[in-house]
Amino acid sequence: MKKVILLCLMLGLVSCAQMTRATPDQQFEAYRTEVKSERQSGTITAVKEQEKLRDRYWEVFGKDPDSAGHFAFAISLMRSVEAGAFPMDEALAMVSARESEVFVRRAASRQVASGYEYAN
């Protein structure tokens, strides 16, 4: 009986620990906030920010054509900003809009995949 109680206690503790773990989306958002503050403080450049975001995104979610295109666009645009050929505010707005599209498509593909799993 003592073993059963200990087993139930351990399972309860493990499930509680699992519940407080951040989702991949939350992990990426926290990292994005950290890297953005580095750029705003002047520690890194806008190009480096996008490269770091790309690397973390691919680490967390994997590389896909949508994200590869987005980050190529964002890095190229930030190079233009650093060269003085494009305003930073407009570049950030464009990158944000394009990033939102990538996230929406990723979320939609997850829903389709999970729907497919239920159908089987």
VOKOLVEX-779824 format. One record per residue: residue in three letters; x, y, z of N, C-alpha, C in turn; residue number from 1. Coordinates in nm, 2 decimals, padded with zeros to 4 digits. Atoms other than C-alpha are relative to their C-alpha. Layout:
BEGIN
+------+--------+--------+--------+--------+--------+--------+--------+--------+--------+-----+
| rest |   n_xx |   n_yy |   n_zz |  ca_xx |  ca_yy |  ca_zz |   c_xx |   c_yy |   c_zz |  nr |
+------+--------+--------+--------+--------+--------+--------+--------+--------+--------+-----+
|  ALA |      X |      Y |      Z |      X |      Y |      Z |      X |      Y |      Z | NUM |
...
+------+--------+--------+--------+--------+--------+--------+--------+--------+--------+-----+
***
This chain:
BEGIN
+------+--------+--------+--------+--------+--------+--------+--------+--------+--------+-----+
| rest |   n_xx |   n_yy |   n_zz |  ca_xx |  ca_yy |  ca_zz |   c_xx |   c_yy |   c_zz |  nr |
+------+--------+--------+--------+--------+--------+--------+--------+--------+--------+-----+
|  MET |  00.08 | -00.12 |  00.00 |  00.00 |  00.00 |  00.00 |  00.09 |  00.13 |  00.00 |   1 |
|  LYS | -00.09 | -00.11 |  00.00 |  00.29 |  00.23 |  00.08 |  00.06 |  00.03 | -00.13 |   2 |
|  LYS | -00.05 | -00.02 |  00.13 |  00.43 |  00.18 | -00.26 | -00.10 |  00.07 | -00.10 |   3 |
|  VAL |  00.11 | -00.06 |  00.08 |  00.10 |  00.27 | -00.43 | -00.02 |  00.15 |  00.03 |   4 |
|  ILE |  00.02 | -00.14 | -00.04 |  00.07 |  00.59 | -00.23 |  00.12 |  00.08 | -00.05 |   5 |
|  LEU | -00.12 | -00.07 |  00.05 |  00.43 |  00.69 | -00.32 |  00.00 |  00.01 | -00.15 |   6 |
|  LEU |  00.01 | -00.01 |  00.14 |  00.37 |  00.61 | -00.68 | -00.10 |  00.11 | -00.04 |   7 |
|  CYS |  00.10 | -00.11 |  00.03 |  00.06 |  00.83 | -00.69 |  00.05 |  00.13 |  00.03 |   8 |
|  LEU | -00.07 | -00.13 | -00.04 |  00.25 |  01.11 | -00.51 |  00.10 |  00.04 | -00.11 |   9 |
|  MET | -00.10 | -00.03 |  00.11 |  00.53 |  01.09 | -00.77 | -00.07 |  00.03 | -00.13 |  10 |
|  LEU |  00.07 | -00.04 |  00.12 |  00.29 |  01.09 | -01.06 | -00.07 |  00.14 |  00.01 |  11 |
|  GLY |  00.06 | -00.13 | -00.03 |  00.11 |  01.39 | -00.91 |  00.11 |  00.11 | -00.02 |  12 |
|  LEU | -00.11 | -00.10 |  00.01 |  00.44 |  01.58 | -00.88 |  00.05 |  00.01 | -00.14 |  13 |
|  VAL | -00.05 | -00.01 |  00.14 |  00.55 |  01.49 | -01.23 | -00.10 |  00.08 | -00.08 |  14 |
|  SER |  00.10 | -00.07 |  00.08 |  00.22 |  01.61 | -01.37 |  00.00 |  00.15 |  00.03 |  15 |
|  CYS |  00.00 | -00.15 | -00.04 |  00.24 |  01.94 | -01.18 |  00.12 |  00.06 | -00.07 |  16 |
|  ALA | -00.12 | -00.05 |  00.06 |  00.60 |  01.99 | -01.31 | -00.02 |  00.02 | -00.15 |  17 |
|  GLN |  00.03 | -00.01 |  00.14 |  00.48 |  01.93 | -01.66 | -00.09 |  00.11 | -00.04 |  18 |
|  MET |  00.10 | -00.10 |  00.02 |  00.20 |  02.18 | -01.63 |  00.06 |  00.14 |  00.00 |  19 |
|  THR | -00.06 | -00.13 | -00.01 |  00.43 |  02.47 | -01.55 |  00.10 |  00.03 | -00.11 |  20 |
|  ARG | -00.10 | -00.02 |  00.11 |  00.66 |  02.42 | -01.85 | -00.05 |  00.09 | -00.10 |  21 |
|  ALA |  00.04 | -00.09 |  00.11 |  00.65 |  02.69 | -02.11 | -00.02 | -00.07 | -00.13 |  22 |
|  THR |  00.02 |  00.06 |  00.13 |  00.52 |  02.60 | -02.45 |  00.11 |  00.06 | -00.09 |  23 |
|  PRO | -00.10 | -00.05 |  00.10 |  00.75 |  02.64 | -02.75 | -00.03 |  00.15 | -00.04 |  24 |
|  ASP |  00.03 | -00.14 |  00.04 |  00.56 |  02.96 | -02.85 |  00.04 |  00.09 |  00.11 |  25 |
|  GLN | -00.04 | -00.08 | -00.11 |  00.61 |  03.10 | -02.50 |  00.15 |  00.02 |  00.01 |  26 |
|  GLN | -00.15 |  00.00 | -00.01 |  00.98 |  03.01 | -02.50 |  00.05 |  00.10 | -00.11 |  27 |
|  PHE | -00.05 | -00.08 |  00.11 |  01.03 |  03.18 | -02.84 | -00.04 |  00.15 |  00.03 |  28 |
|  GLU |  00.04 | -00.13 | -00.03 |  00.83 |  03.49 | -02.73 |  00.09 |  00.06 |  00.11 |  29 |
|  ALA | -00.09 | -00.04 | -00.10 |  01.05 |  03.52 | -02.42 |  00.14 |  00.04 | -00.05 |  30 |
|  TYR | -00.13 | -00.02 |  00.07 |  01.36 |  03.49 | -02.63 |  00.00 |  00.13 | -00.09 |  31 |
|  ARG |  00.02 | -00.12 |  00.08 |  01.23 |  03.75 | -02.87 |  00.01 |  00.13 |  00.08 |  32 |
|  THR | -00.01 | -00.12 | -00.09 |  01.18 |  04.00 | -02.59 |  00.14 |  00.03 |  00.05 |  33 |
|  GLU | -00.14 | -00.02 | -00.05 |  01.53 |  03.94 | -02.46 |  00.09 |  00.06 | -00.11 |  34 |
|  VAL | -00.09 | -00.05 |  00.11 |  01.69 |  03.99 | -02.80 | -00.04 |  00.14 | -00.05 |  35 |
|  LYS |  00.04 | -00.14 |  00.03 |  01.48 |  04.30 | -02.87 |  00.06 |  00.10 |  00.09 |  36 |
|  SER | -00.06 | -00.10 | -00.10 |  01.60 |  04.46 | -02.55 |  00.15 |  00.01 | -00.03 |  37 |
|  GLU | -00.14 | -00.01 |  00.04 |  01.96 |  04.38 | -02.66 |  00.02 |  00.09 | -00.11 |  38 |
|  ARG | -00.01 | -00.09 |  00.12 |  01.90 |  04.56 | -02.99 | -00.03 |  00.14 |  00.05 |  39 |
|  GLN |  00.04 | -00.13 | -00.04 |  01.73 |  04.85 | -02.82 |  00.11 |  00.07 |  00.09 |  40 |
|  SER | -00.11 | -00.05 | -00.09 |  02.02 |  04.89 | -02.57 |  00.13 |  00.02 | -00.08 |  41 |
|  GLY | -00.12 | -00.02 |  00.09 |  02.27 |  04.88 | -02.86 |  00.10 | -00.11 |  00.02 |  42 |
|  THR | -00.09 |  00.11 | -00.02 |  02.43 |  04.56 | -02.75 |  00.02 | -00.08 | -00.13 |  43 |
|  ILE |  00.00 |  00.07 |  00.13 |  02.35 |  04.39 | -03.09 | -00.06 |  00.09 | -00.11 |  44 |
|  THR |  00.06 | -00.07 |  00.11 |  02.26 |  04.52 | -03.43 | -00.13 | -00.06 | -00.04 |  45 |
|  ALA |  00.13 |  00.06 |  00.05 |  01.92 |  04.47 | -03.60 |  00.02 | -00.12 | -00.08 |  46 |
|  VAL | -00.03 |  00.12 |  00.08 |  02.08 |  04.22 | -03.84 |  00.03 | -00.12 |  00.09 |  47 |
|  LYS | -00.03 |  00.11 | -00.09 |  02.22 |  04.02 | -03.55 | -00.12 | -00.04 |  00.08 |  48 |
|  GLU |  00.13 |  00.04 | -00.06 |  01.88 |  04.03 | -03.38 | -00.07 | -00.10 | -00.08 |  49 |
|  GLN |  00.07 |  00.09 |  00.09 |  01.72 |  03.87 | -03.68 |  00.07 | -00.13 | -00.02 |  50 |
|  GLU | -00.07 |  00.13 |  00.01 |  01.99 |  03.61 | -03.71 | -00.01 | -00.08 |  00.12 |  51 |
|  LYS |  00.02 |  00.07 | -00.12 |  01.96 |  03.52 | -03.35 | -00.15 | -00.06 |  00.01 |  52 |
|  LEU |  00.14 |  00.04 |  00.00 |  01.58 |  03.50 | -03.38 | -00.02 | -00.12 | -00.10 |  53 |
|  ARG |  00.00 |  00.11 |  00.10 |  01.62 |  03.28 | -03.70 |  00.05 | -00.13 |  00.06 |  54 |
|  ASP | -00.06 |  00.12 | -00.06 |  01.85 |  03.04 | -03.52 | -00.08 | -00.06 |  00.11 |  55 |
|  ARG |  00.08 |  00.05 | -00.10 |  01.63 |  03.01 | -03.22 | -00.13 | -00.06 | -00.05 |  56 |
|  TYR |  00.12 |  00.05 |  00.06 |  01.32 |  02.97 | -03.43 |  00.02 | -00.14 | -00.06 |  57 |
|  TRP | -00.03 |  00.13 |  00.06 |  01.47 |  02.69 | -03.62 |  00.04 | -00.11 |  00.10 |  58 |
|  GLU | -00.03 |  00.09 | -00.11 |  01.60 |  02.53 | -03.30 | -00.13 | -00.05 |  00.06 |  59 |
|  VAL |  00.12 |  00.03 | -00.07 |  01.25 |  02.54 | -03.14 | -00.10 | -00.07 | -00.10 |  60 |
|  PHE |  00.11 |  00.05 |  00.08 |  01.02 |  02.48 | -03.44 |  00.05 | -00.08 | -00.12 |  61 |
|  GLY | -00.05 |  00.07 |  00.12 |  01.24 |  02.34 | -03.72 |  00.00 |  00.10 | -00.11 |  62 |
|  LYS | -00.02 | -00.08 |  00.12 |  01.34 |  02.49 | -04.05 | -00.11 | -00.04 | -00.10 |  63 |
|  ASP |  00.10 |  00.02 |  00.10 |  01.06 |  02.53 | -04.31 |  00.01 |  00.11 | -00.10 |  64 |
|  PRO | -00.01 | -00.10 |  00.10 |  01.02 |  02.73 | -04.63 | -00.05 |  00.14 |  00.04 |  65 |
|  ASP |  00.06 | -00.13 | -00.04 |  00.80 |  03.00 | -04.48 |  00.10 |  00.08 |  00.09 |  66 |
|  SER | -00.09 | -00.07 | -00.09 |  01.04 |  03.08 | -04.20 |  00.13 |  00.04 | -00.06 |  67 |
|  ALA | -00.12 | -00.03 |  00.08 |  01.34 |  03.06 | -04.43 | -00.01 |  00.13 | -00.08 |  68 |
|  GLY |  00.03 | -00.12 |  00.08 |  01.18 |  03.32 | -04.66 | -00.01 |  00.12 |  00.09 |  69 |
|  HIS |  00.02 | -00.12 | -00.09 |  01.08 |  03.54 | -04.37 |  00.13 |  00.05 |  00.05 |  70 |
|  PHE | -00.13 | -00.05 | -00.06 |  01.42 |  03.55 | -04.21 |  00.09 |  00.05 | -00.10 |  71 |
|  ALA | -00.08 | -00.06 |  00.11 |  01.59 |  03.61 | -04.54 | -00.04 |  00.14 | -00.03 |  72 |
|  PHE |  00.06 | -00.13 |  00.02 |  01.36 |  03.90 | -04.60 |  00.04 |  00.10 |  00.12 |  73 |
|  ALA | -00.02 | -00.09 | -00.12 |  01.40 |  04.04 | -04.24 |  00.15 |  00.04 |  00.01 |  74 |
|  ILE | -00.14 | -00.03 | -00.01 |  01.78 |  04.01 | -04.25 |  00.04 |  00.10 | -00.11 |  75 |
|  SER | -00.03 | -00.09 |  00.11 |  01.80 |  04.18 | -04.59 | -00.05 |  00.14 |  00.03 |  76 |
|  LEU |  00.06 | -00.14 | -00.03 |  01.57 |  04.46 | -04.48 |  00.08 |  00.07 |  00.11 |  77 |
|  MET | -00.08 | -00.06 | -00.11 |  01.77 |  04.52 | -04.16 |  00.14 |  00.04 | -00.05 |  78 |
|  ARG | -00.13 | -00.05 |  00.06 |  02.09 |  04.54 | -04.37 | -00.03 |  00.13 | -00.07 |  79 |
|  SER |  00.03 | -00.12 |  00.07 |  01.92 |  04.81 | -04.57 | -00.02 |  00.12 |  00.10 |  80 |
|  VAL |  00.02 | -00.10 | -00.10 |  01.82 |  04.99 | -04.25 |  00.14 |  00.05 |  00.05 |  81 |
|  GLU | -00.13 | -00.03 | -00.05 |  02.18 |  04.97 | -04.12 |  00.08 |  00.08 | -00.10 |  82 |
|  ALA | -00.07 | -00.07 |  00.10 |  02.30 |  05.11 | -04.45 | -00.06 |  00.14 | -00.02 |  83 |
|  GLY |  00.07 | -00.13 |  00.01 |  02.06 |  05.41 | -04.41 | -00.09 |  00.01 | -00.12 |  84 |
|  ALA |  00.09 |  00.00 |  00.12 |  01.85 |  05.31 | -04.71 | -00.14 | -00.02 |  00.03 |  85 |
|  PHE |  00.14 |  00.03 | -00.03 |  01.53 |  05.23 | -04.52 | -00.02 |  00.04 |  00.14 |  86 |
|  PRO |  00.03 | -00.04 | -00.14 |  01.37 |  05.37 | -04.20 | -00.03 | -00.12 |  00.09 |  87 |
|  MET |  00.01 |  00.11 | -00.09 |  01.38 |  05.14 | -03.90 | -00.14 | -00.02 |  00.04 |  88 |
|  ASP |  00.14 |  00.02 | -00.04 |  01.02 |  05.20 | -03.80 | -00.08 | -00.08 | -00.10 |  89 |
|  GLU |  00.07 |  00.07 |  00.11 |  00.89 |  05.09 | -04.14 |  00.05 | -00.14 | -00.01 |  90 |
|  ALA | -00.05 |  00.14 |  00.01 |  01.12 |  04.79 | -04.14 | -00.05 | -00.09 |  00.11 |  91 |
|  LEU |  00.05 |  00.07 | -00.11 |  01.01 |  04.68 | -03.80 | -00.15 | -00.04 | -00.02 |  92 |
|  ALA |  00.15 |  00.02 |  00.03 |  00.64 |  04.71 | -03.91 | -00.01 | -00.11 | -00.10 |  93 |
|  MET |  00.00 |  00.10 |  00.10 |  00.71 |  04.51 | -04.22 |  00.04 | -00.14 |  00.05 |  94 |
|  VAL | -00.05 |  00.12 | -00.05 |  00.90 |  04.24 | -04.04 | -00.10 | -00.06 |  00.09 |  95 |
|  SER |  00.10 |  00.05 | -00.10 |  00.63 |  04.21 | -03.77 | -00.12 | -00.05 | -00.08 |  96 |
|  ALA |  00.12 |  00.04 |  00.08 |  00.35 |  04.18 | -04.03 |  00.04 | -00.14 | -00.07 |  97 |
|  ARG | -00.04 |  00.13 |  00.07 |  00.54 |  03.91 | -04.22 |  00.02 | -00.11 |  00.10 |  98 |
|  GLU | -00.02 |  00.10 | -00.11 |  00.63 |  03.73 | -03.90 | -00.14 | -00.05 |  00.04 |  99 |
|  SER |  00.14 |  00.04 | -00.04 |  00.26 |  03.72 | -03.80 | -00.05 | -00.10 | -00.10 | 100 |
|  GLU |  00.05 |  00.10 |  00.11 |  00.18 |  03.55 | -04.14 |  00.07 | -00.14 |  00.02 | 101 |
|  VAL | -00.07 |  00.12 | -00.02 |  00.45 |  03.29 | -04.07 | -00.06 | -00.08 |  00.12 | 102 |
|  PHE |  00.05 |  00.06 | -00.12 |  00.31 |  03.22 | -03.72 | -00.14 | -00.05 | -00.02 | 103 |
|  VAL |  00.14 |  00.04 |  00.03 | -00.05 |  03.20 | -03.85 |  00.00 | -00.13 | -00.08 | 104 |
|  ARG | -00.01 |  00.12 |  00.08 |  00.05 |  02.95 | -04.11 |  00.04 | -00.12 |  00.08 | 105 |
|  ARG | -00.05 |  00.11 | -00.08 |  00.24 |  02.74 | -03.86 | -00.11 | -00.05 |  00.09 | 106 |
|  ALA |  00.11 |  00.04 | -00.09 | -00.06 |  02.74 | -03.62 | -00.10 | -00.07 | -00.08 | 107 |
|  ALA |  00.10 |  00.07 |  00.08 | -00.29 |  02.64 | -03.90 |  00.05 | -00.14 | -00.04 | 108 |
|  SER | -00.05 |  00.13 |  00.04 | -00.07 |  02.36 | -04.01 |  00.00 | -00.10 |  00.12 | 109 |
|  ARG |  00.00 |  00.09 | -00.12 | -00.05 |  02.23 | -03.65 | -00.15 | -00.04 |  00.02 | 110 |
|  GLN |  00.14 |  00.04 | -00.02 | -00.43 |  02.24 | -03.63 | -00.04 | -00.11 | -00.11 | 111 |
|  VAL |  00.03 |  00.10 |  00.10 | -00.46 |  02.05 | -03.96 |  00.07 | -00.14 |  00.04 | 112 |
|  ALA | -00.07 |  00.13 | -00.04 | -00.20 |  01.79 | -03.84 | -00.07 | -00.06 |  00.12 | 113 |
|  SER |  00.06 |  00.06 | -00.11 | -00.38 |  01.75 | -03.51 | -00.14 | -00.06 | -00.04 | 114 |
|  GLY |  00.13 |  00.05 |  00.05 | -00.72 |  01.71 | -03.69 |  00.02 | -00.13 | -00.07 | 115 |
|  TYR | -00.03 |  00.12 |  00.08 | -00.56 |  01.45 | -03.91 |  00.02 | -00.12 |  00.10 | 116 |
|  GLU | -00.03 |  00.11 | -00.10 | -00.44 |  01.25 | -03.60 | -00.13 | -00.05 |  00.06 | 117 |
|  TYR |  00.12 |  00.05 | -00.06 | -00.79 |  01.25 | -03.46 | -00.08 | -00.08 | -00.10 | 118 |
|  ALA |  00.08 |  00.08 |  00.10 | -00.94 |  01.12 | -03.78 |  00.05 | -00.14 | -00.02 | 119 |
|  ASN | -00.05 |  00.14 |  00.01 | -00.71 |  00.82 | -03.78 | -00.03 | -00.08 |  00.11 | 120 |
+------+--------+--------+--------+--------+--------+--------+--------+--------+--------+-----+
***
